[in-house]
Amino acid sequence: MGCGGSKQDVAAVQQPQPIGNDIKPVSEPPKPVSNGTTPNQEVKDEQEEEEEETGSDCLYISTDPGEETLEVDDSLEEYNHIKPSEEAQENHIKKATNVKFFEDWFPEYFQDTDADSESRPRTVNHIDIKVHGSDKQLTIADIDKRARETPQDKASSFKALRNYLLKDLEKQTDKDRLAVRAILVWLSIQEEGNFGSKAANKDSPEGFLSLLAKKQTMFSTFFTVLCREFGLTCVQIKGLSKAGDYQPGDAITKENSSDNWTAVYFENSWNIVHPYWVCRGLFGHRPAGWIKLEAGGKTIGKSEKGAAGVLRNAFKEYYIFPNPKEFIHTCYPIDSKWQLTKNPISLKRFEKMPYLLPTFFGMGLKLISDETCLLNTIKGECMIEMQAPLKNANQIGLWYELYLKEGTGKTDDEKRMLQKENIPKLVAMIRCGDLWQFKLSLPIEGTFKICCYGGPYKSSLARIAEFRVDCKERKKDCRILPFDPGRVGFGPGPAAASAGFFLPSHAGGLVPVNAKSTIEISFTVEKIVIERTTIRATLYTTNKDQTVLQENVSVRTSVETSTVYFDAEVPDEGEYALSINTVRQSQTTQTSTAVSNGKSQQHAHVREETSNVCNYLLSTFAKSKEKLNQKLARSELQSSLESAPKHGEGLAKGIKNIENGIKKCLKQKIMSSDNQIVVAKSKLEHLRIKNEVRNAKLRRNLYVTMGTIHKIKNSSLSRICDKEIQELEEFKMELEQLQKFPQEPPSLHWAIGELANSHTLWDEINNTVKAFLTLLGEPPECLKTWNDMLNVLRPPADMPPMLSLTARIKEMETSGAPKEGVDLENVTKCLKTYSIDQVRNINVGAAVMYEWVLKNSGQKTGT
């Protein structure tokens, strides 16, 4: 079974070497690639496989072929006080898997407000390594390189190997974590066949390697001994695993699934390590007895040939300290305490658990549908649903392959399924926001298997999950999907965002429609799309007489609102596919020589480049039943969306109404992945951006404006917010030109009103107001506290006009000098600590007051 690899695998492969006589060798070892994954590793038969096929080249996990002849005591006296905790042990470093599976991409699990670095996944790559008594800095790459370049003579004794691998690590805070890694990197590149002539014993590393070469011990045993010799607390764990020839839904027994792994104790918890899976990988393994029906929407119709595969050296980092809640999907310890989770599961539950592979967790995915690897159809249909972290959703692409188990269906049916022209498109891959659905419609009875793949958009895919599907009743009148959407699937996703299409009116790929009606679908697009791109749409149908209904679909655009509309007319009952494409023209020039006169001539050729942006599956059968309360909640949400203003004072209220509408829908048990809610959340994000632009202008603060610009530029909608960004950039320039004032300096009366309503006390504001009121003749005893000063700034309604602040300000500006007796020394003392820029950065009103005091008291600007 696959462990999460495909065209590129999940972990670095270092100097691979075929091992053992029962596995086929290959002529050339795979070469590591930049992201620590491997290129195509498929074991080829006589002919090359088709490029579009996926999965046969996957790296598989197998079981250690060694037979243990040594005994490792797990009941050592020094371990008696260390017991596996009943609480979930996750090394306090993982909220999700901590291995980077793809180059330049790591899933975002956390909110922007989550500033606590301790709550984020922490790996050895985050460890600072300082060499004691030296300025030298070590990196993880340095430690790995040293381990891979270990001289062979260091394996002559445990002490020599320990001193070499752990050099400069003894005084590190994370020395145990680093030591485990160094051991495993060294072990992963060992070619134990080179030690076959050495004495096979447990007295030295080379003796153990000789035992491994003779298959007289296991990797977990050797690793346990190495850890203990290196001063680490380590135990060996016996259990069962889903590896080797395992297929989803198989029974798990000691006879066919025995396995061993380890746990290392440090940082006050036990940490799982599967040494064999870290160090060895099986490439090109392909289970026999399956008919590949479909791969990513394309019909295959080919009986798969089995292949044993090639065992090679590898370094799969995921299996070093995996999250126990993830590890339990593939490994089950005989002693339940070693599950290291709060709620241990039974063996029966382990058998049924979904077969989720490392890359599934590495991409932050979550299984929403039934938590089982064995699915049963209802009237020939079933659904698999997966969800990604919201921040990752538009960065991820999924795909699939569908197989039929030979001999499980009727003979005539199976023969028919081997003919491409008879295979309908059986799987619809539909997405809505952060949710993916694999909708299976099966035309014959039998046992099916669906293999799911995933990866960042436009990257190679890796195997993420496998499910067995038992169909005991075929779907009647099974309809062929009207269109092959390929990796784009049905529904807006990364292809749409990459092409500049945002804020879809329909976020879900499956759109319920009525026969003999027209459905309108719209997108807000990047300005350049309308200016330089031709947008086309095609409507497909399963009607045998006509597969393309070009006259039933039209495209129109609004330059003013940067919106493109697609109108699709549905003529009859059935399923239709709306395919949206962009067409860009590029011109090339070719030079040729004329035969008649020998002169060169240039010819311009225009080439069209068509890109599939988005696809929708329109169905007259996709109608759901809802309760009255749900319908009312939907109606209220839709009303708030339609009535929300796009600018002005009503923005905040419109945002609040949409937020309340979403809450009411969720309260009525409408799923958060529902099309209407996803659309509402997208519009909400857009309105919030507009409201932040408005607030930045009202606040008239340079740093607030700069922060808002930065936030918009880093949002997922930045490409359709160029107007807002331009407005703020121009506003920012005005603030800078006016010495950070929002206009020809605001009036002093405006500043007094601004400060009279201030509830935040800063020393800069406090002292500025004190200087201002002192200059106006206010006695010191009335200015002791901020509340005292507020009482002066907010005079009672019955105060005589001649005593008001307005009168005193006018009198001073007219006379050009403060009243006699004003303590100018105290005014200077209040202002000298701060510059006007410091005050302005906190409050524009205070800066206006500061400048007025300087002007009317004859003081110089504070430092």
N, C-alpha and C positions, 0 to 999 in steps of 0.2 A: 504494500500500500504506500501511497505517496506521503511524503512528509512536508510538502509545501513547495516543491520546486517545479519548474517547467522549462521554458526556453532559457531562462536564467534561474539558477537555484538560489536558496535563501541564505547561504553562508559561504564563506571563503573556502576554496579547495586548494590545498597546498601539496604540491609534488605528489599527485595521486599515483598509486601503484596497485596493479591487480594482485589479489591475495587468494590463495586457496585453489584447489583443483576442481571444485564443483561449480565454479563460476567462470563464464567465458571471459577471456582476456580481450583487450583491444590493442590495435597497433600503436596508437598515440595517446598519451595522457591529455586530459583537458587542461587548458591554460587558464589561470586566474584572470578575471576581468576587474575593471577598476572599482566596481562596487562590491567586490568580495563575492561575486556569484560566478557560476560557471556557464559557459556557452552550451550549445546543443550537445548533449551527451548520448543521444539515442544509439543503441546498438543496431546497426543497419542489417537488414537481411540482404537478399540479392539485389534489390532495387532500392533507390532512394525513396523515402516517404514524401508525401506531398507537404509543401511548406506550411499550408494553412492548418494542417493537423496539429493538435496540441497534446501534450501530456505523455506521449510515449517515451519522451526523453527525460522524464521527471526523475529526480533523485528520490530514492525510496529508503525507508528505514527497514533494516533487517535485524535479525537476532544474532547474537554472538555465537559463532559456530564452535567455540571451544567447549570442551567437557572439563568441568572443574575437578582437579585431583588434589587441590590444596584446601585446607580449612582455615578460614579467617574468623577469629574469635570476636564476636560482637558483644560479648558480655564482660568486657574488660572492666576491672575494678574501678579504674579512674572515670568510667563513663556512668557509673551507677547513679550519680546525682544529676545527670543530664537526661531529662525525659522529653520526648516530643510533646509539644504543647497542644492542648485541645483547641486553642484559639488558632485562627488562621495565621500561619507563619508566612509572611511575604517579604521578609528581609527588610521591612520598613522602607524599601526603596521602590516598590512597584505598585502603581495603580493599574498598569498594563504591561505587556511584555516590553522588555528593555533592549531589544536587539533591533538594529537598523537593517531592514531587509532590502531596501532599495536605495540606489545612489541618489544623493541630494534630496531625500524625502524621508520625513519622519512624521507620523500622524500627530495632529494636535488634539489632545484629549481635554485640555483644560480651558477655563475661561480666561479672558484678558485680565480679570481682577485677581487671578490666582498668582500672586507674586511670590508665594512661598516656594523657594526652590527645593526645599526638602520634600514637598509633596509631588514633585515631578519624577518620572522614571530616572533612576540614577544607575549608570553603568560604570565599568572600570574606566571608560573613556573620560569620565568626569573627575577622576582622581588626580590630584596634584602630587607629583613624585619628586621629592627633593633628596639629593644625595647628602648624607650626613657629613659635615665638615668640609663641604665643597659647594661652590656655586653651580655645579653641574645639575642640569635638569634632565630627568628621564621621561620618556613618553611611553605609552602603551606599545606603540610601534617598536620602540627600542627593545622593550622586554620581549616582545614576540619574536623579533629578529634574532635576538640573542638565543632564545630557546630553540629556534629552527636551525641555528648554526652551531649547536652544541657539539663539540668534538666527540667522536665515538668513544674515546678512552674514558670519558667521564661516566660512562655507563658501567664501568668496572666496579664501582662501589656506590652505595647510597649516599655516603658522606660527600664524595667527590661531585656527584650530580647535584646534591642539595646546595653545596657551597657555590657551585657555578650558577645555578638557576636563580638562587635567592640573593645573589650579590647586590648590595645596596638596598635591599628591601626589608631588612630586619627591623629597622626603626620606623618604618612607615605605619601610619594609622591603619591603612587598609592592607597590611602585609598578608593576612590570611587569604583575602580575596585575590590578591595579585599572585600569591603562591599557587593557588589552585589553577589559575589561568596559565601560569608558566609551565606547570606540570602537564596540563592538557595540550598546550601547543607543542611541547616536546614529544609527547606520546603520539600526537596525531601524525607526525611526519616520520615516525619510526617504521622502517621496513624490516619487520621481524624475521622475514625469510633470510636476511643477511646474518642472523644470529643462530641459524639452525645447527651450525657445527659447534657452538658453545655448549658448555655443560648446562643442562636444564635443571635449575634449582631456584629457590626463593631467597638466596643469600645475596643477590646483587641485581641491579636493573637488567644487565645483560643476561643473567640467568633466567629472569622472568620473561624477557623477550624470546629466549630460546623455548621456554614453555609455551608462549603464545604461538610461535612458529609450528610447534608440534601439536597445537590445539589441546594442550594439557592444563590450561588455565584460561581465565576470562579477563577481559579488560577491567571489569569492575573490581576484581580481586587485586590485580596489579595496581590500579589506581588507589585502592584503599591502603595497601601496604606503602605505597609511595607517600601518601598523605601522612601516615603515622610516622614514617621515617623522617619526614620534613617537619614534624612537630605539630601536625594538624589533627584535630579530633574528627575521625571519619568512621562511618559504619556502612556495611553492605546490606542492601535491601533485596529480598527475594519477592518476586511478584509475577504478574502476567501483563503482556502488552499486545497492542494491536499493531503487529509488524509482520514482516516477511510476506507470506501469501494471504494474509488477512484480507477479507472483503467485508464491506459494511453489512452488518446483520449476522455475521458468522458467530457461532457459539465459541465462547472463550473457555478453554480447558488447560490444565497443567500439561497435557500431552502435546498440545499444538501451540501454546502461547507462553511458555515459561521464559522468564527474563530476569535480569539482575541489574540493579543500579546502586547508587550510593547517596549518602547525605553527609555533608560536612558541617561541623558546628563552629560558628563564629558570630560575632555581633549579637550574642545572646539568643541565637535561634539556629535551627537546623535548615540547611540549604541543599536542595536537590541537585545532583549532578548525574547525568547518564553518560559515563565515559565512552562506551562503545558508540553511541549515536553521535557524540561530539567528534570522534576520531575516524569513523568509517562511514562511507555512504555507498549505496547500491545504485548504480547508474544503468539505465536502459532496461530495467526490469519491466516486463509487460505480462500481466496475467492472461492466460489463454481462455478460450471458451466464450468470448464476448463478440457480439456483432456491433460495430460502431455505426450508429444510425445517423447521427447528426453532430456537427461541431460548429458552434457559433452561428446557427441558422442555416448552415449549408448541409445538404444531404450527402452522406458518405456511402452507406450501404456496403460495408466491407467487413468480412470476418477477420478479427484480430488474431495474429499469430503470437503465441507465447514466446517470451524471451527471458532467460535466467538473469541476464544482466551482468554487470561488472562491479566487483567490490573494489573500492579505491580509498586511499587515504583522503581525509577531508578534515575540515575544522568548522563544525557547525555550532556557532556560539550560543544559539538559542537554548541548547540543552545544558548550559552552565547556569545554574540557579534559575530554572524556569519557574514561573508563577505556579504554585501547587494547584490552584483552581483551573489552570490551563492544562497542566501536566496530567491531571487525572483523566483527561479525555483519551489518552493513549496508554497510560501505565497504571496498573492497579496493584498495590502492595498486598501481600498475603496478610500481614499484620496491619490492620486498619489505622493504627496510630501513626503510621508513616505516610498517610495521605496528607498530613499536616494542614488539614482544613477543619473548620469549626464543626461542619456537619458531614461526617464520613458517609460514603455511599456503599451500597451492597454490590456484590459481583453481578447480580442480575441487572442492576441499574447501570453498571459499567458497560455491560454488553450492549445495552440499548442507547447509551449516550451517543450524541452526534459525533461523527468522525471529523473533527475540526483540526486542522493542521497549523503549524506554527505561524505561517503567513497570515492566516485568518485573524489571529490575535495581534500579529504585528501591524496589521492595517487598522486595528481598532474596531473590527467588525463585531456585531452581536447577532446571534440567531434569534429571530422573532417568532418563527413558526415552531412547530412541535420539536421539543428537545429530544430527538431520537434520530438514529441513523437508519431506521427501518420505517418507511412510509407506506401506507396503504391508500390506494386510490378510492375515490367515491364516484361511481359511474364513469370510471375511466379518467378522472381528473385528480390532480393534487397540486399543492402550492408550497414552495419553499421561499421564506422571506428572510432577508438579511438587512441589517441597519448599520450605517457607518456613523462615526462622530460627525456632528453637523458641520464642523469646520473643515472636515476632509471630503465631504460628499461630492463636491464638484472637482475633486482631484483624482477620484478613483474610477476605474473601469472594471467591469466583470465580464466573464464569458463562461462557456460551458461545453461539455461533450455529453452525448447521450448514448448509452449502450443497451443492447438486449442480450440477456443470457441465453446462449444456445441451448436448445432442448427444453426450455421452459414454456415455450408457446407451441401452438400447433405447427406441424411440419410445413404445411402449405403457407401458413402465415410467415414463418421465418424465411422461406425461400422468396416470398414476395418482398420482404423487408430488405433483402440483399440487392434488390433492383432499385437504383436511384430514382427512377421515374415514378415509382410507386410509394416513395416515402414522403409523406406530408411533412411540413415543418411542424414538429411536435412540441417545441418549447418556445414560449413567448417570454423574452426577458424584458420586464417592465420596471421602470423606476419612477418614484415620486419623491422629490427632495432627497432625503438621506436614506430612503427605503428602496430595496430591490426585491422584485418578485420573479421567481422562475415558475411560470405556469405551464404544467405538463398536461397535454391532452393525448391519450394513448389509444390507438386504433385497434390494438390486439391485446389479448391476455398474455401475461408472461412476467418475468422478473427483469426489471430494468435497473440501470445504474446511471446516475448523473454525477459527473465530476465538475465541480465549479472552480473557476480560476479568477484571479484578481491581481491588480497592480495599479500603480499610479498611471494616469492618463498618458497614452502614447509610449508606455514602457513595455518591456517584456512581461508576460503574465506568469504567475506562480500558482500552483495548485493550492486551494484553500480549504476545500471540503469535499466529501463524497457521501452520497446517500443511495441506499437501495430502495427501489420503488416496486412493490408488489401490486400488479394489476390483475384482479380476478374477474373484473367485468369491464369490457372495452367500452369506450365512449361511442355512442351511437351517432351516426352522421358526423364523424370526426372531420372537421373542416381544416383545410390547409390554410396556414397563415398567408395573407395576401401579398406579403413582401418580406424579403430577407434584410433585416436592418443591420446585420453584422454586429460589430462591437459597440456601435452607437446605441443599439437597442431601441426600445420605445420609451419616450419621455425625455425632457430636457436634461442635459448633463454637461460634462466637461467639453464635449464637442460644440455645444451651443454657446457656452461661455467663451470658449476659445475663438469662436467666430464673431463674438460681439453681440450675442443675443441674450438679453436679460429680462427679468420680470415677466415670465410667461403668464398668460391668462389661464393656462391649464398646466399645472406642475406635474400631473400624473400622465404616464404614457398611455393608459387605457381611458378612453373618453366615451361615456355613454351617449348615444345619439338616438334620434327618432328617424324612422324611415320617412322619405319624402320631405326632408327638412334640411336646413342649412346651418352648419355649425361655424362660428367665428372663433378663431384662435389668433392671439396677438402676442407680440414681443416688443419691449422697448429695446432699441438697438443702439449701438455706438454710432455716432454721427457719421463716421467715415464709411460705415456699411452702406448707408443710403446713398452717399455721394459717389462711391467708387465700385460698388458691388451689384451684380445682377442677382436678384433673388427669385428662385423658381420653386414651384411646388407641384407634386404629382400625386394623384389619387389612384390607388390600386384596389382591385377587387378580386375575389375568388371566382367570380362568374366566369364560366368556361368560354362564353362567347366573346367576352371583352375583359381583358385584364387591366387595361389602363383607361381611366376616365378623365382625360385631360380637360374636357369641356366642363367638368363638374367642379373644378377648383380654380380660384383666381387669387391674385396677389395685389394688394394696394398698400401704399405707404403714405405717411403723414410726415413731411419734413419738419413742420413746426413742433410736433411732439416727439419726433424720432421714433415713431411706432410703425411697425409693419403688421398688416392684417392678412390672414389667410381664411378665405371663405370656401368651405367644402360642402357641396350638395350631396346628400345621401339619398340615392334614388329608391332603394328597396331594403328589405330586411337583410341583415348579414353583417359581415365584418369587412372593414376597409382599412387601408393603410395610407396615411398622409405622410409623404416624404418631403422634407424641406431641405433645399440645397442652395448653396451660394456658388456663383460662377464668376470667376475673375479671368480677364483676358490678359495675356502677355504676348508681346510682339518680339519676334526674333528676325534677324536679317541674315540671309545667306548670299554669298558671292559666287557667281559662276562666270565662265568665259564663253562669249558668243562664238559660234563656229564660223559665222560669216566674216566677221572683222577682227576677231581675236581680242576684242575689248571685254573687260570685266563688267558684269552687271550685278546689281543688288536686288534681291527679292525679299519683300517683307512677308512674313507669315504670322498670322494671328492664331494663337493657341488658347483654347478655353480650359481652365482648371476648375473642375467641379468638386465641391466638398459637401458631404452629407452633414448637415447641422443638427437635425432633430427629426424624429419620426413619431407619429401617433397611431395607435391602433383604435379605430373608431368602430364601436360595436353597438348594434341595436339590442344585443342580448345582455349587455352589462348594466343591468338596472338593479339597484339594491333597495331593500325595504328598510324603512326607518320609522321610529316612533314619532309621535306628534311633537314631543318635547325637543327631539333632535332637529326636526324640521324647523321649529320655531327658532332654535338657537342658530341654525344655519342662516335663516332669513334675517335675523338681527345682525349677524356678522356681515352678510352681504350688503345690508343697508349701510352699515358703518363704513364699508369699503367704498361704496359708491358716493357717499356724502362727504367723505373726508376731503377737505380743501388741500390744494397742492402748495399753497403759500399763504403768508399772512398770519394774523393773530390766531386764527382757528386751528392752526397746525397741532398745537399741544392738545387741544380738546379732541381733535380727530384721532390722534395717536391713542389717547386714553380710551376712546370708544372702541377702536379696533382691538386694543389689549383686552378690554372687558368682553368683547365678542368672542375672542379666542378662548378666554377662560370659561365662558359659559358653554361653548362647544365641548371643551375638554371635560367639563363637569357632567355633561350629558353622555359621556363615554364615546365621543367621537375621537378617533385615533389622531394623535399628533402628526402622523404621516398622511392624513387625509388631504386630498388635493386642495380643497378650499382653505384649510388651515395653512398649508405650505405657501399658497399664493398670498394669504393674508400676512404671513410672517415676512415674505419678501417685500411686500408693499410697505409694511411697517418699518423695515430697515431703510427703505428709500425716504419715507416721510421723516424719520428721525434725522437723517442726514440734512434734509432741507431745514428742519427745525433748529439743528445745531448751527447751520449757516446763519439763520435769522438771529439766534441768540448771540452769536459772535459779533454780529454787527451792532446789536443793541448794547452789548457790554463795552464795545469800543476800546478793547484792550489788545495791544499788539500780541502779547504772548498767548492769550486765549485764541486769537485769530490764527496764529501759527500752529497751535495745537490742533485746532479744528481742521486746518488744511492737511496736516499730517495724518490725522485720523481718516479723513475721507479718501486720501490717496492710497491708504492701506486697506480700505474696505473692499469687499467683493464686488461692489457696484461702482467702483471708481471710474470705470471706462464709460459709464453713462452719466457721470456727474461732472463732465468737463466744464459745463456752464457754471455750476456752483463753485468749482475750484477756481475758475477764471475770475469770478466775482470776488472771491476772498483774496486772491493774489493781488488784484487791483486795490482792494480795500487795505490790504497789508502795506502796499507801497504808499498809500495816502497817509497811513499812520506813521510810517517811517519818515516821510517828508515833513510831516507836521510835528516832528520830534516826539512821535508816539502819541500825540493827541489826536482824537478822532475827527476834529474839525477845528476851525480857527478858534483858539482855546475856548472851551465851554465857559459859560458865565459863572461868576462867583456864587450867584444865587442858586444856580443848578448844583454847584458843588456842595453848598450848605444843605440843600435838600437831600442830596446823595448821602452825605455823612450823617444827617439826622436820622436816617433809616438804617444805619449800619449797626449790625449786632456782633460783628467780629472785632475784637480789640487787638490791635497791633501797636507796638510802641511807636512805630513811624507815624501812624494815624493819630494816636493819643497826643504825642508831643507837637505835631503840626497844628492840631485843633487848639491845644493849650496856648501855643504861640500866637495863633490868630486871635483868640478871645482876649488874651493878655494885651495884645496890641490895641484892641478896641476898648480897653479900659476895664475889663472884668477883673475884680479883685481875686487874689490867689485862693482865698478860702472858698470861693465858688467853683474852683477848678481842681479839687483834690482827686475826684474819681471820674471815670468815664460817664457815669450816670449824672454827675454834677454838670458836666459839659453838655450832655444831651439836653438837660433842662434849659440850658441857655440857647442851644440851637433850636429847641422847640418851645418858644415862649408862649405863655398863656394868652388866650384870646383877648383878655381885658388889659393887656400891657399898653401903656400910653405910647402913641406913635413916636414921640421924640426919643423914647428909650429903646426902640426896636433895633435889631441888628442892621436893618436896611438904612435906618436914619444915621446910625453911627458910621457905617461904611461910606455913605454919601458924604458925610461931614469930613471924614479923613481924606477921601479922594479930592474933595474941594480945597481943603486947607493945605494938602500936600505934606502934612506932618501929623504924628500921633499927638493925643492929648497930653497936657502937662501932667507929670507924675507917673506916666506909664513906665514900667520896669523893662527897658530895652535890653538890659543885660540878661534878664530871664528869657526874653524872646530869643536872643542869640543862643543861649544855652540849650533851648529846646530844639533849635534847628541845626546846630553845628554838627551833631552826630550823624546826620543823614544827608545824602545828596538828593536833589530833586528826582533823579532817575530811580533811586531806590524807592522813594515814596510813590512815584508813578507806577512802578511795577506792581505795587500792591493795590493802589486805588487812584484812579484818574482824578476824582473829586478832591482828594487830599493834595494831589500835586498842584491843582489849580489854586487851592488855598495857600499852599507853600509858596508858590510863585508870587501871589498877591502880597503876602507878608514881606517877602524879600524886597519887592518893589516899593512898598510903602513904609518900610522901616530903615531903608538904606543899608541893609545887610548884604553880604556876599554869600553866594551859594555854599551850602555846607559841603564838607568833604565826604 
